[in-house]
Amino acid sequence: MTVSPAEGTVFERVDLPDDPALPSLPKLFDYAWVCDSVQNGATASPRRIRIHHFIHSIASRATVSYEVQWPEDSFLPSDYYVATTRRDGRIDLRRYPDDQRLPGLADAARPDTAIKIANNHVLTMPARRARVQLIRYRPGYRAVLRHRFGRIKLYARVVRPPDFGSFLAAYRLSAQSGYVVPGLAGYWEDGGVLWFTDLRGSNLRARVRKGKAPHPDLLLDGLEVLWQAPPGVGEVRPLNLDRAYKRALRSFKHNLRDFPESTRNLQKLEGLLSPFAQSWRPACMAHNDFYDDQLLVLRGGQLALVDFEDIAPGDPLLDIGNFLAHLRWSARFSRELRAEHCRDYYDGLRVAALSRFGWHEDSLALREAICLFRICTNAIRHPTADWHSRLDAGLLLVAETLG
């Protein structure tokens, strides 16, 4: 298919396999349909449309989110749209912050209503003005917003109301780790919104990539305290590793079905990883999604944990394996200097963990591999034109990890 100049400039073409059960799925990646849908009568045409997330439940539903950037001379802020299609072929297109599964997001995302809900649930002295900044958003699942009320800066986490109890329980468990955690300033349970205090520090991922990360022992100190936390606190659900692994496997099988060599390589990995995923069981309390982007280095040198929603019964080796897997992925897909710093921290953390806890190298490598296997879904969840080569490269890293 010939790509028009407008399409190549404004919208990166992504060719993913069709899902026969979702007849309208190709439209979500079609330049003409996306451009017409998000423009919706506007006088200006988009300067750029970026695909942010692709969430695909095979044979059931698919969601694509877009960031729409308008021409600079239009003085319009970027817009975010989310398109969802199901088996009946209809497409539901919504503009952020309209999200049916996150009912509190619309109020939390608009300054006039953010003031009202914060005055009701957080602030002791009513605020008159608010500034709101979107930090992260995964349609239908969660969002992070920065709220400023005068000199007060808070972070609002928006979750699905059914997940509110488990999220709050996981936060309370995070206080039993050896890390600094933000304070809970207030919450609106019906809307699924929680406000947390601001912690001033630098992102650990940025520090790792600059070669300025703290010694791995400091990282292990905080985790070791969490692993010793008593079980059964609150409403947290144990990690289901087999389900998470199979979800990734289904995605890869679907998207690689037209690539015979990739499929053969995937089958080899499946033979090595599936027995472990099926036999794995939680051992103690753990973080379950531990990696460098979840932590801050505070001014005094302490480490702060800012993402904690997956804390539940899990596996200490998986926590370290997941951190190592993210470092290995970053080293593979970063520029040379960043990659070198990631490799150095990888080596230091791996040696420190094996020495401190007496783990067997093969046990850690197996967990690193299955975590890296799940990280490979990034090539599908954040698709670009070269998604297939990125996925192949990621799966090769998994094979190298397994030896």
Solvent accessible surface area in square Angstrom, and as a share of the most:
residue,aa,sasa,rsa
1,M,173,0.77
2,T,126,0.73
3,V,60,0.35
4,S,48,0.31
5,P,120,0.75
6,A,49,0.38
7,E,11,0.05
8,G,53,0.51
9,T,106,0.61
10,V,21,0.12
11,F,1,0.01
12,E,88,0.40
13,R,74,0.27
14,V,6,0.03
15,D,86,0.45
16,L,26,0.13
17,P,19,0.12
18,D,79,0.41
19,D,5,0.03
20,P,120,0.76
21,A,26,0.20
22,L,1,0.01
23,P,89,0.56
24,S,14,0.09
25,L,6,0.03
26,P,64,0.40
27,K,100,0.43
28,L,0,0.00
29,F,22,0.09
30,D,54,0.28
31,Y,43,0.16
32,A,58,0.45
33,W,56,0.20
34,V,0,0.00
35,C,16,0.10
36,D,101,0.52
37,S,25,0.16
38,V,1,0.01
39,Q,42,0.19
40,N,126,0.65
41,G,80,0.76
42,A,37,0.29
43,T,147,0.86
44,A,23,0.18
45,S,64,0.42
46,P,8,0.05
47,R,113,0.41
48,R,114,0.41
49,I,4,0.02
50,R,96,0.35
51,I,28,0.14
52,H,59,0.26
53,H,27,0.12
54,F,4,0.02
55,I,26,0.13
56,H,39,0.17
57,S,52,0.34
58,I,63,0.32
59,A,41,0.32
60,S,53,0.34
61,R,68,0.25
62,A,0,0.00
63,T,10,0.06
64,V,0,0.00
65,S,7,0.05
66,Y,1,0.00
67,E,17,0.08
68,V,0,0.00
69,Q,29,0.13
70,W,16,0.06
71,P,37,0.23
72,E,140,0.63
73,D,115,0.60
74,S,33,0.21
75,F,182,0.76
76,L,92,0.46
77,P,104,0.66
78,S,46,0.30
79,D,19,0.10
80,Y,59,0.22
81,Y,21,0.08
82,V,17,0.10
83,A,0,0.00
84,T,11,0.06
85,T,0,0.00
86,R,100,0.36
87,R,148,0.54
88,D,87,0.45
89,G,19,0.18
90,R,186,0.68
91,I,45,0.23
92,D,51,0.27
93,L,58,0.29
94,R,60,0.22
95,R,135,0.49
96,Y,36,0.14
97,P,13,0.08
98,D,65,0.33
99,D,17,0.09
100,Q,134,0.59
101,R,94,0.34
102,L,1,0.01
103,P,71,0.45
104,G,0,0.00
105,L,0,0.00
106,A,28,0.22
107,D,45,0.23
108,A,0,0.00
109,A,16,0.12
110,R,108,0.40
111,P,67,0.42
112,D,92,0.47
113,T,32,0.19
114,A,0,0.00
115,I,25,0.13
116,K,130,0.55
117,I,14,0.07
118,A,0,0.00
119,N,46,0.23
120,N,115,0.59
121,H,70,0.31
122,V,25,0.15
123,L,25,0.12
124,T,132,0.77
125,M,157,0.70
126,P,103,0.65
127,A,20,0.16
128,R,228,0.83
129,R,197,0.72
130,A,15,0.11
131,R,166,0.61
132,V,39,0.22
133,Q,93,0.41
134,L,48,0.24
135,I,65,0.33
136,R,115,0.42
137,Y,28,0.11
138,R,57,0.21
139,P,8,0.05
140,G,7,0.06
141,Y,62,0.23
142,R,85,0.31
143,A,0,0.00
144,V,21,0.12
145,L,0,0.00
146,R,48,0.17
147,H,0,0.00
148,R,87,0.32
149,F,7,0.03
150,G,71,0.68
151,R,246,0.90
152,I,85,0.43
153,K,55,0.23
154,L,10,0.05
155,Y,48,0.18
156,A,0,0.00
157,R,16,0.06
158,V,0,0.00
159,V,7,0.04
160,R,55,0.20
161,P,45,0.28
162,P,118,0.74
163,D,32,0.17
164,F,7,0.03
165,G,24,0.23
166,S,17,0.11
167,F,7,0.03
168,L,15,0.07
169,A,7,0.06
170,A,0,0.00
171,Y,23,0.09
172,R,130,0.48
173,L,0,0.00
174,S,0,0.00
175,A,64,0.50
176,Q,59,0.26
177,S,11,0.07
178,G,46,0.44
179,Y,18,0.07
180,V,46,0.26
181,V,30,0.17
182,P,8,0.05
183,G,31,0.30
184,L,54,0.27
185,A,37,0.28
186,G,12,0.12
187,Y,82,0.31
188,W,50,0.17
189,E,99,0.44
190,D,117,0.61
191,G,2,0.02
192,G,0,0.00
193,V,0,0.00
194,L,0,0.00
195,W,0,0.00
196,F,6,0.02
197,T,54,0.31
198,D,38,0.20
199,L,39,0.19
200,R,164,0.60
201,G,40,0.38
202,S,43,0.27
203,N,46,0.23
204,L,0,0.00
205,R,52,0.19
206,A,42,0.33
207,R,68,0.25
208,V,1,0.01
209,R,55,0.20
210,K,129,0.55
211,G,46,0.44
212,K,129,0.55
213,A,26,0.20
214,P,25,0.15
215,H,118,0.53
216,P,13,0.08
217,D,60,0.31
218,L,65,0.32
219,L,1,0.00
220,L,0,0.00
221,D,66,0.34
222,G,2,0.02
223,L,0,0.00
224,E,50,0.23
225,V,69,0.40
226,L,0,0.00
227,W,22,0.08
228,Q,133,0.59
229,A,11,0.08
230,P,78,0.49
231,P,104,0.65
232,G,72,0.70
233,V,52,0.30
234,G,57,0.54
235,E,114,0.51
236,V,26,0.15
237,R,155,0.57
238,P,77,0.48
239,L,34,0.17
240,N,68,0.35
241,L,2,0.01
242,D,33,0.17
243,R,143,0.52
244,A,11,0.08
245,Y,1,0.00
246,K,78,0.33
247,R,132,0.48
248,A,5,0.04
249,L,15,0.07
250,R,130,0.48
251,S,22,0.14
252,F,0,0.00
253,K,97,0.41
254,H,21,0.10
255,N,2,0.01
256,L,0,0.00
257,R,109,0.40
258,D,99,0.51
259,F,65,0.27
260,P,91,0.57
261,E,117,0.52
262,S,5,0.03
263,T,40,0.23
264,R,136,0.50
265,N,67,0.35
266,L,2,0.01
267,Q,105,0.46
268,K,142,0.60
269,L,6,0.03
270,E,44,0.20
271,G,53,0.51
272,L,107,0.53
273,L,0,0.00
274,S,18,0.12
275,P,77,0.49
276,F,26,0.11
277,A,1,0.01
278,Q,99,0.44
279,S,75,0.48
280,W,20,0.07
281,R,165,0.60
282,P,53,0.33
283,A,78,0.61
284,C,38,0.23
285,M,1,0.00
286,A,0,0.00
287,H,2,0.01
288,N,18,0.09
289,D,45,0.24
290,F,0,0.00
291,Y,36,0.14
292,D,1,0.01
293,D,25,0.13
294,Q,4,0.02
295,L,0,0.00
296,L,31,0.15
297,V,7,0.04
298,L,24,0.12
299,R,199,0.72
300,G,73,0.70
301,G,35,0.33
302,Q,104,0.46
303,L,6,0.03
304,A,0,0.00
305,L,1,0.00
306,V,46,0.26
307,D,24,0.12
308,F,1,0.01
309,E,43,0.19
310,D,65,0.34
311,I,1,0.01
312,A,4,0.03
313,P,27,0.17
314,G,0,0.00
315,D,7,0.03
316,P,20,0.13
317,L,25,0.13
318,L,7,0.04
319,D,0,0.00
320,I,0,0.00
321,G,0,0.00
322,N,15,0.08
323,F,0,0.00
324,L,0,0.00
325,A,0,0.00
326,H,25,0.11
327,L,1,0.00
328,R,56,0.20
329,W,27,0.09
330,S,7,0.04
331,A,14,0.11
332,R,117,0.43
333,F,69,0.29
334,S,29,0.19
335,R,170,0.62
336,E,119,0.53
337,L,118,0.59
338,R,95,0.34
339,A,3,0.02
340,E,78,0.35
341,H,42,0.19
342,C,1,0.00
343,R,105,0.38
344,D,84,0.44
345,Y,22,0.08
346,Y,27,0.10
347,D,79,0.41
348,G,31,0.30
349,L,0,0.00
350,R,66,0.24
351,V,94,0.54
352,A,17,0.13
353,A,0,0.00
354,L,24,0.12
355,S,90,0.58
356,R,93,0.34
357,F,50,0.21
358,G,65,0.62
359,W,47,0.16
360,H,120,0.54
361,E,96,0.43
362,D,100,0.52
363,S,40,0.26
364,L,2,0.01
365,A,27,0.21
366,L,46,0.23
367,R,40,0.14
368,E,3,0.01
369,A,0,0.00
370,I,0,0.00
371,C,5,0.03
372,L,0,0.00
373,F,0,0.00
374,R,77,0.28
375,I,11,0.06
376,C,0,0.00
377,T,19,0.11
378,N,31,0.16
379,A,0,0.00
380,I,7,0.03
381,R,75,0.27
382,H,68,0.30
383,P,4,0.03
384,T,44,0.26
385,A,62,0.48
386,D,74,0.38
387,W,10,0.04
388,H,45,0.20
389,S,66,0.43
390,R,50,0.18
391,L,0,0.00
392,D,48,0.25
393,A,12,0.10
394,G,0,0.00
395,L,8,0.04
396,L,106,0.53
397,L,17,0.08
398,V,0,0.00
399,A,42,0.33
400,E,95,0.43
401,T,14,0.08
402,L,48,0.24
403,G,103,0.99
